[in-house]
Every structure is written in structure tokens, then in C-alpha cells.
Amino acid sequence: MATSYDPKIFEDYSRNVHQSAKLMAALYPVAGTLLGFALGANLVCCGLLKAVGTLAGGAVGGYAGHRYGLVRATEMRAQSQTSMCLAEIERNTRRA
């Protein structure tokens, strides 16, 4: 069965990846903060140190999540732009 080419697929894919990139940039810091809180709370045994460890773990986890989320979102935006570029190349070459 032959499948016909549909350039709209590139545009839909690009739109979906771009939306996912926005979501990644927002969710990774939240996940990092929660994971940091959990790790910080479990690394220190008791008392005031536990509270400080929990807060420090949350801050470090949130920062790490933020940085990783930015990297991942940038990668996804590049994928989105590549897809749009492929669709535009196809449009330009089809005209010729």
C-alpha cells in the first residue's frame, strides 16, 4: 500500500513538540524540587538539620531540574524548527 505524502504532518508534529517543550520547561523544576525535598529529608537524621537538609535539597533539586528542563526544552524546540524547515523545503522544491 503506497502512502501519500502530507506536509501537514510536519506542521502538526512541530506544533506538538513546541507545546511539549513549554511543558518540559515548567515540569522539570517542579519534579526536581520534589525529588530534592525527598532526598534532602532522607539524608539527614533529625531536628533542625533535617529541615535545613530538606530545604537545601529542594533548592538544589529545583535548580538542577530548571537547568535540565531548559536544555530539554531547547532540544525539543530545535526538533520543532527542524520539522518546520523540512516542510518549508518541501514546499519550495515542489514549486520548482
N, CA, C and O atoms as CSV, one atom per row, in Angstrom:
chain,resi,resn,atom,element,x,y,z
A,1,MET,N,N,0.835,-1.178,0.000
A,1,MET,CA,C,0.000,0.000,0.000
A,1,MET,C,C,0.882,1.244,0.000
A,1,MET,O,O,1.698,1.418,0.906
A,2,ALA,N,N,0.737,2.087,-0.971
A,2,ALA,CA,C,1.500,3.320,-1.070
A,2,ALA,C,C,0.857,4.398,-0.205
A,2,ALA,O,O,-0.362,4.565,-0.199
A,3,THR,N,N,1.680,5.109,0.508
A,3,THR,CA,C,1.196,6.188,1.364
A,3,THR,C,C,1.514,7.512,0.692
A,3,THR,O,O,2.629,7.729,0.219
A,4,SER,N,N,0.540,8.382,0.655
A,4,SER,CA,C,0.774,9.683,0.033
A,4,SER,C,C,1.461,10.618,1.030
A,4,SER,O,O,1.289,10.492,2.242
A,5,TYR,N,N,2.220,11.533,0.506
A,5,TYR,CA,C,2.955,12.496,1.330
A,5,TYR,C,C,2.024,13.620,1.770
A,5,TYR,O,O,1.261,14.165,0.972
A,6,ASP,N,N,2.103,13.952,3.043
A,6,ASP,CA,C,1.275,15.029,3.585
A,6,ASP,C,C,2.160,15.978,4.397
A,6,ASP,O,O,2.575,15.623,5.500
A,7,PRO,N,N,2.459,17.172,3.884
A,7,PRO,CA,C,3.334,18.103,4.609
A,7,PRO,C,C,2.709,18.623,5.902
A,7,PRO,O,O,3.422,19.124,6.772
A,8,LYS,N,N,1.394,18.509,6.040
A,8,LYS,CA,C,0.735,18.964,7.260
A,8,LYS,C,C,1.204,18.177,8.480
A,8,LYS,O,O,1.145,18.670,9.606
A,9,ILE,N,N,1.669,16.955,8.249
A,9,ILE,CA,C,2.169,16.133,9.355
A,9,ILE,C,C,3.371,16.809,10.016
A,9,ILE,O,O,3.489,16.796,11.241
A,10,PHE,N,N,4.271,17.404,9.209
A,10,PHE,CA,C,5.416,18.122,9.770
A,10,PHE,C,C,4.954,19.291,10.628
A,10,PHE,O,O,5.505,19.525,11.703
A,11,GLU,N,N,3.962,20.016,10.170
A,11,GLU,CA,C,3.468,21.169,10.908
A,11,GLU,C,C,2.791,20.749,12.208
A,11,GLU,O,O,2.988,21.380,13.246
A,12,ASP,N,N,1.997,19.686,12.151
A,12,ASP,CA,C,1.349,19.185,13.372
A,12,ASP,C,C,2.387,18.690,14.368
A,12,ASP,O,O,2.305,18.974,15.564
A,13,TYR,N,N,3.361,17.948,13.860
A,13,TYR,CA,C,4.426,17.437,14.731
A,13,TYR,C,C,5.175,18.598,15.370
A,13,TYR,O,O,5.462,18.574,16.567
A,14,SER,N,N,5.489,19.611,14.575
A,14,SER,CA,C,6.213,20.765,15.086
A,14,SER,C,C,5.423,21.473,16.184
A,14,SER,O,O,5.986,21.847,17.213
A,15,ARG,N,N,4.138,21.656,15.969
A,15,ARG,CA,C,3.283,22.311,16.972
A,15,ARG,C,C,3.242,21.493,18.264
A,15,ARG,O,O,3.334,22.050,19.358
A,16,ASN,N,N,3.106,20.176,18.135
A,16,ASN,CA,C,3.047,19.320,19.322
A,16,ASN,C,C,4.360,19.320,20.089
A,16,ASN,O,O,4.363,19.365,21.319
A,17,VAL,N,N,5.467,19.269,19.374
A,17,VAL,CA,C,6.771,19.272,20.040
A,17,VAL,C,C,7.002,20.608,20.737
A,17,VAL,O,O,7.549,20.646,21.839
A,18,HIS,N,N,6.591,21.700,20.106
A,18,HIS,CA,C,6.759,23.015,20.718
A,18,HIS,C,C,5.933,23.130,22.005
A,18,HIS,O,O,6.405,23.693,22.993
A,19,GLN,N,N,4.713,22.604,22.000
A,19,GLN,CA,C,3.892,22.603,23.220
A,19,GLN,C,C,4.532,21.738,24.304
A,19,GLN,O,O,4.523,22.101,25.480
A,20,SER,N,N,5.083,20.604,23.908
A,20,SER,CA,C,5.753,19.730,24.868
A,20,SER,C,C,6.976,20.410,25.463
A,20,SER,O,O,7.286,20.208,26.637
A,21,ALA,N,N,7.674,21.213,24.668
A,21,ALA,CA,C,8.840,21.935,25.171
A,21,ALA,C,C,8.435,22.918,26.265
A,21,ALA,O,O,9.133,23.055,27.271
A,22,LYS,N,N,7.321,23.594,26.071
A,22,LYS,CA,C,6.829,24.510,27.116
A,22,LYS,C,C,6.529,23.745,28.399
A,22,LYS,O,O,6.840,24.206,29.498
A,23,LEU,N,N,5.923,22.574,28.245
A,23,LEU,CA,C,5.577,21.753,29.401
A,23,LEU,C,C,6.831,21.257,30.115
A,23,LEU,O,O,6.884,21.244,31.344
A,24,MET,N,N,7.839,20.850,29.348
A,24,MET,CA,C,9.096,20.385,29.946
A,24,MET,C,C,9.744,21.481,30.779
A,24,MET,O,O,10.209,21.237,31.892
A,25,ALA,N,N,9.769,22.686,30.233
A,25,ALA,CA,C,10.398,23.805,30.936
A,25,ALA,C,C,9.688,24.100,32.255
A,25,ALA,O,O,10.306,24.623,33.181
A,26,ALA,N,N,8.411,23.775,32.353
A,26,ALA,CA,C,7.661,24.032,33.582
A,26,ALA,C,C,7.694,22.854,34.550
A,26,ALA,O,O,7.745,23.055,35.763
A,27,LEU,N,N,7.665,21.637,34.032
A,27,LEU,CA,C,7.552,20.471,34.906
A,27,LEU,C,C,8.876,19.984,35.494
A,27,LEU,O,O,8.893,19.484,36.619
A,28,TYR,N,N,9.977,20.117,34.767
A,28,TYR,CA,C,11.251,19.625,35.298
A,28,TYR,C,C,11.660,20.323,36.597
A,28,TYR,O,O,12.119,19.643,37.515
A,29,PRO,N,N,11.516,21.654,36.720
A,29,PRO,CA,C,11.862,22.269,38.004
A,29,PRO,C,C,10.979,21.779,39.156
A,29,PRO,O,O,11.458,21.604,40.276
A,30,VAL,N,N,9.706,21.559,38.883
A,30,VAL,CA,C,8.798,21.063,39.925
A,30,VAL,C,C,9.226,19.666,40.357
A,30,VAL,O,O,9.318,19.376,41.550
A,31,ALA,N,N,9.488,18.801,39.377
A,31,ALA,CA,C,9.908,17.429,39.692
A,31,ALA,C,C,11.251,17.432,40.422
A,31,ALA,O,O,11.447,16.671,41.369
A,32,GLY,N,N,12.172,18.287,39.982
A,32,GLY,CA,C,13.476,18.372,40.653
A,32,GLY,C,C,13.346,18.850,42.086
A,32,GLY,O,O,14.031,18.345,42.976
A,33,THR,N,N,12.476,19.818,42.315
A,33,THR,CA,C,12.273,20.326,43.674
A,33,THR,C,C,11.693,19.240,44.582
A,33,THR,O,O,12.161,19.048,45.704
A,34,LEU,N,N,10.684,18.542,44.098
A,34,LEU,CA,C,10.083,17.479,44.905
A,34,LEU,C,C,11.076,16.365,45.198
A,34,LEU,O,O,11.143,15.864,46.320
A,35,LEU,N,N,11.844,15.979,44.188
A,35,LEU,CA,C,12.851,14.942,44.394
A,35,LEU,C,C,13.930,15.431,45.358
A,35,LEU,O,O,14.397,14.676,46.210
A,36,GLY,N,N,14.324,16.705,45.218
A,36,GLY,CA,C,15.315,17.270,46.126
A,36,GLY,C,C,14.818,17.320,47.566
A,36,GLY,O,O,15.575,17.039,48.496
A,37,PHE,N,N,13.542,17.679,47.756
A,37,PHE,CA,C,12.971,17.655,49.102
A,37,PHE,C,C,13.049,16.250,49.692
A,37,PHE,O,O,13.447,16.073,50.844
A,38,ALA,N,N,12.672,15.273,48.909
A,38,ALA,CA,C,12.670,13.893,49.400
A,38,ALA,C,C,14.083,13.423,49.739
A,38,ALA,O,O,14.311,12.823,50.790
A,39,LEU,N,N,15.023,13.698,48.845
A,39,LEU,CA,C,16.395,13.277,49.121
A,39,LEU,C,C,16.995,14.042,50.289
A,39,LEU,O,O,17.669,13.456,51.136
A,40,GLY,N,N,16.756,15.336,50.340
A,40,GLY,CA,C,17.283,16.143,51.444
A,40,GLY,C,C,16.718,15.708,52.790
A,40,GLY,O,O,17.432,15.711,53.793
A,41,ALA,N,N,15.455,15.339,52.819
A,41,ALA,CA,C,14.845,14.895,54.074
A,41,ALA,C,C,15.375,13.536,54.511
A,41,ALA,O,O,15.447,13.259,55.708
A,42,ASN,N,N,15.741,12.697,53.572
A,42,ASN,CA,C,16.202,11.354,53.920
A,42,ASN,C,C,17.696,11.272,54.187
A,42,ASN,O,O,18.160,10.279,54.748
A,43,LEU,N,N,18.457,12.279,53.803
A,43,LEU,CA,C,19.896,12.229,54.011
A,43,LEU,C,C,20.315,12.665,55.407
A,43,LEU,O,O,21.385,12.284,55.881
A,44,VAL,N,N,19.484,13.454,56.064
A,44,VAL,CA,C,19.833,13.963,57.392
A,44,VAL,C,C,18.910,13.315,58.420
A,44,VAL,O,O,17.729,13.094,58.148
A,45,CYS,N,N,19.448,13.012,59.600
A,45,CYS,CA,C,18.688,12.189,60.544
A,45,CYS,C,C,17.569,12.923,61.289
A,45,CYS,O,O,16.435,12.444,61.293
A,46,CYS,N,N,17.847,14.067,61.919
A,46,CYS,CA,C,16.802,14.607,62.786
A,46,CYS,C,C,16.977,16.098,63.071
A,46,CYS,O,O,18.011,16.702,62.783
A,47,GLY,N,N,15.928,16.654,63.644
A,47,GLY,CA,C,15.959,18.014,64.155
A,47,GLY,C,C,16.065,19.094,63.107
A,47,GLY,O,O,15.554,18.978,61.993
A,48,LEU,N,N,16.760,20.166,63.513
A,48,LEU,CA,C,16.922,21.335,62.655
A,48,LEU,C,C,17.708,20.997,61.395
A,48,LEU,O,O,17.463,21.566,60.331
A,49,LEU,N,N,18.651,20.074,61.518
A,49,LEU,CA,C,19.434,19.674,60.344
A,49,LEU,C,C,18.550,19.042,59.276
A,49,LEU,O,O,18.790,19.202,58.079
A,50,LYS,N,N,17.525,18.320,59.727
A,50,LYS,CA,C,16.622,17.702,58.763
A,50,LYS,C,C,15.863,18.767,57.974
A,50,LYS,O,O,15.674,18.636,56.765
A,51,ALA,N,N,15.429,19.821,58.664
A,51,ALA,CA,C,14.712,20.910,57.979
A,51,ALA,C,C,15.633,21.636,57.008
A,51,ALA,O,O,15.235,21.958,55.889
A,52,VAL,N,N,16.857,21.893,57.434
A,52,VAL,CA,C,17.821,22.562,56.563
A,52,VAL,C,C,18.164,21.666,55.375
A,52,VAL,O,O,18.257,22.140,54.243
A,53,GLY,N,N,18.351,20.377,55.632
A,53,GLY,CA,C,18.645,19.432,54.558
A,53,GLY,C,C,17.510,19.331,53.559
A,53,GLY,O,O,17.736,19.232,52.353
A,54,THR,N,N,16.290,19.357,54.068
A,54,THR,CA,C,15.121,19.299,53.189
A,54,THR,C,C,15.049,20.538,52.298
A,54,THR,O,O,14.832,20.424,51.092
A,55,LEU,N,N,15.231,21.717,52.887
A,55,LEU,CA,C,15.190,22.952,52.108
A,55,LEU,C,C,16.351,23.038,51.116
A,55,LEU,O,O,16.170,23.443,49.968
A,56,ALA,N,N,17.533,22.656,51.570
A,56,ALA,CA,C,18.690,22.687,50.669
A,56,ALA,C,C,18.507,21.685,49.530
A,56,ALA,O,O,18.815,21.986,48.377
A,57,GLY,N,N,18.011,20.510,49.852
A,57,GLY,CA,C,17.757,19.511,48.811
A,57,GLY,C,C,16.732,19.999,47.813
A,57,GLY,O,O,16.881,19.783,46.610
A,58,GLY,N,N,15.691,20.656,48.300
A,58,GLY,CA,C,14.680,21.212,47.401
A,58,GLY,C,C,15.246,22.292,46.498
A,58,GLY,O,O,14.923,22.353,45.311
A,59,ALA,N,N,16.097,23.150,47.065
A,59,ALA,CA,C,16.698,24.227,46.266
A,59,ALA,C,C,17.639,23.661,45.201
A,59,ALA,O,O,17.593,24.076,44.043
A,60,VAL,N,N,18.480,22.726,45.592
A,60,VAL,CA,C,19.411,22.123,44.636
A,60,VAL,C,C,18.646,21.331,43.573
A,60,VAL,O,O,18.955,21.415,42.385
A,61,GLY,N,N,17.659,20.572,44.005
A,61,GLY,CA,C,16.854,19.808,43.051
A,61,GLY,C,C,16.078,20.696,42.095
A,61,GLY,O,O,15.968,20.392,40.907
A,62,GLY,N,N,15.540,21.792,42.612
A,62,GLY,CA,C,14.817,22.733,41.760
A,62,GLY,C,C,15.728,23.380,40.736
A,62,GLY,O,O,15.347,23.545,39.577
A,63,TYR,N,N,16.937,23.750,41.158
A,63,TYR,CA,C,17.890,24.346,40.232
A,63,TYR,C,C,18.315,23.342,39.167
A,63,TYR,O,O,18.358,23.665,37.980
A,64,ALA,N,N,18.625,22.135,39.596
A,64,ALA,CA,C,19.019,21.098,38.635
A,64,ALA,C,C,17.876,20.802,37.660
A,64,ALA,O,O,18.104,20.653,36.459
A,65,GLY,N,N,16.666,20.717,38.173
A,65,GLY,CA,C,15.510,20.494,37.314
A,65,GLY,C,C,15.295,21.637,36.339
A,65,GLY,O,O,14.941,21.414,35.181
A,66,HIS,N,N,15.507,22.857,36.805
A,66,HIS,CA,C,15.367,24.024,35.945
A,66,HIS,C,C,16.387,23.984,34.804
A,66,HIS,O,O,16.037,24.190,33.642
A,67,ARG,N,N,17.636,23.721,35.145
A,67,ARG,CA,C,18.685,23.669,34.122
A,67,ARG,C,C,18.422,22.545,33.127
A,67,ARG,O,O,18.523,22.750,31.918
A,68,TYR,N,N,18.084,21.358,33.629
A,68,TYR,CA,C,17.832,20.230,32.732
A,68,TYR,C,C,16.577,20.478,31.898
A,68,TYR,O,O,16.527,20.104,30.726
A,69,GLY,N,N,15.581,21.095,32.486
A,69,GLY,CA,C,14.363,21.431,31.747
A,69,GLY,C,C,14.630,22.410,30.619
A,69,GLY,O,O,14.054,22.285,29.538
A,70,LEU,N,N,15.503,23.386,30.860
A,70,LEU,CA,C,15.866,24.332,29.799
A,70,LEU,C,C,16.595,23.634,28.658
A,70,LEU,O,O,16.335,23.905,27.486
A,71,VAL,N,N,17.505,22.738,29.006
A,71,VAL,CA,C,18.244,22.003,27.976
A,71,VAL,C,C,17.291,21.142,27.156
A,71,VAL,O,O,17.342,21.140,25.926
A,72,ARG,N,N,16.439,20.426,27.836
A,72,ARG,CA,C,15.498,19.544,27.136
A,72,ARG,C,C,14.509,20.347,26.292
A,72,ARG,O,O,14.191,19.948,25.172
A,73,ALA,N,N,14.023,21.464,26.809
A,73,ALA,CA,C,13.098,22.305,26.049
A,73,ALA,C,C,13.781,22.881,24.813
A,73,ALA,O,O,13.161,22.979,23.755
A,74,THR,N,N,15.049,23.260,24.936
A,74,THR,CA,C,15.794,23.775,23.789
A,74,THR,C,C,15.966,22.694,22.731
A,74,THR,O,O,15.827,22.964,21.538
A,75,GLU,N,N,16.265,21.479,23.158
A,75,GLU,CA,C,16.380,20.370,22.209
A,75,GLU,C,C,15.061,20.142,21.477
A,75,GLU,O,O,15.039,19.914,20.268
A,76,MET,N,N,13.987,20.206,22.210
A,76,MET,CA,C,12.679,19.977,21.596
A,76,MET,C,C,12.301,21.118,20.652
A,76,MET,O,O,11.698,20.878,19.606
A,77,ARG,N,N,12.648,22.353,21.010
A,77,ARG,CA,C,12.382,23.473,20.103
A,77,ARG,C,C,13.205,23.348,18.822
A,77,ARG,O,O,12.739,23.700,17.739
A,78,ALA,N,N,14.429,22.843,18.958
A,78,ALA,CA,C,15.250,22.623,17.758
A,78,ALA,C,C,14.622,21.553,16.869
A,78,ALA,O,O,14.629,21.682,15.645
A,79,GLN,N,N,14.080,20.499,17.476
A,79,GLN,CA,C,13.360,19.489,16.698
A,79,GLN,C,C,12.169,20.109,15.984
A,79,GLN,O,O,11.902,19.809,14.820
A,80,SER,N,N,11.470,20.960,16.682
A,80,SER,CA,C,10.305,21.626,16.100
A,80,SER,C,C,10.712,22.483,14.898
A,80,SER,O,O,10.061,22.447,13.854
A,81,GLN,N,N,11.788,23.251,15.052
A,81,GLN,CA,C,12.263,24.096,13.962
A,81,GLN,C,C,12.758,23.260,12.780
A,81,GLN,O,O,12.559,23.635,11.624
A,82,THR,N,N,13.401,22.128,13.072
A,82,THR,CA,C,13.858,21.245,12.001
A,82,THR,C,C,12.680,20.707,11.213
A,82,THR,O,O,12.724,20.637,9.985
A,83,SER,N,N,11.639,20.331,11.912
A,83,SER,CA,C,10.447,19.827,11.238
A,83,SER,C,C,9.812,20.896,10.361
A,83,SER,O,O,9.407,20.618,9.232
A,84,MET,N,N,9.726,22.115,10.875
A,84,MET,CA,C,9.163,23.210,10.073
A,84,MET,C,C,10.051,23.526,8.870
A,84,MET,O,O,9.548,23.853,7.795
A,85,CYS,N,N,11.359,23.431,9.047
A,85,CYS,CA,C,12.288,23.672,7.950
A,85,CYS,C,C,12.110,22.613,6.861
A,85,CYS,O,O,12.140,22.935,5.673
A,86,LEU,N,N,11.927,21.368,7.255
A,86,LEU,CA,C,11.691,20.306,6.271
A,86,LEU,C,C,10.409,20.556,5.490
A,86,LEU,O,O,10.367,20.353,4.276
A,87,ALA,N,N,9.380,20.988,6.173
A,87,ALA,CA,C,8.122,21.274,5.486
A,87,ALA,C,C,8.295,22.445,4.511
A,87,ALA,O,O,7.743,22.423,3.411
A,88,GLU,N,N,9.053,23.457,4.909
A,88,GLU,CA,C,9.278,24.613,4.035
A,88,GLU,C,C,10.149,24.235,2.838
A,88,GLU,O,O,9.902,24.687,1.720
A,89,ILE,N,N,11.158,23.415,3.069
A,89,ILE,CA,C,11.986,22.935,1.959
A,89,ILE,C,C,11.126,22.172,0.945
A,89,ILE,O,O,11.267,22.341,-0.266
A,90,GLU,N,N,10.253,21.348,1.459
A,90,GLU,CA,C,9.378,20.576,0.565
A,90,GLU,C,C,8.486,21.515,-0.232
A,90,GLU,O,O,8.299,21.311,-1.432
A,91,ARG,N,N,7.936,22.532,0.404
A,91,ARG,CA,C,7.082,23.485,-0.307
A,91,ARG,C,C,7.854,24.211,-1.402
A,91,ARG,O,O,7.355,24.377,-2.514
A,92,ASN,N,N,9.062,24.639,-1.088
A,92,ASN,CA,C,9.879,25.393,-2.044
A,92,ASN,C,C,10.323,24.523,-3.221
A,92,ASN,O,O,10.329,24.983,-4.363
A,93,THR,N,N,10.684,23.302,-2.956
A,93,THR,CA,C,11.148,22.434,-4.051
A,93,THR,C,C,9.986,21.910,-4.880
A,93,THR,O,O,10.162,21.632,-6.067
A,94,ARG,N,N,8.828,21.770,-4.304
A,94,ARG,CA,C,7.684,21.306,-5.062
A,94,ARG,C,C,7.245,22.351,-6.079
A,94,ARG,O,O,6.792,21.995,-7.167
A,95,ARG,N,N,7.370,23.633,-5.747
A,95,ARG,CA,C,7.004,24.716,-6.661
A,95,ARG,C,C,7.879,24.711,-7.910
A,95,ARG,O,O,7.411,24.974,-9.018
A,96,ALA,N,N,9.159,24.405,-7.705
A,96,ALA,CA,C,10.084,24.437,-8.835
A,96,ALA,C,C,9.793,23.264,-9.736
A,96,ALA,O,O,10.457,23.091,-10.758
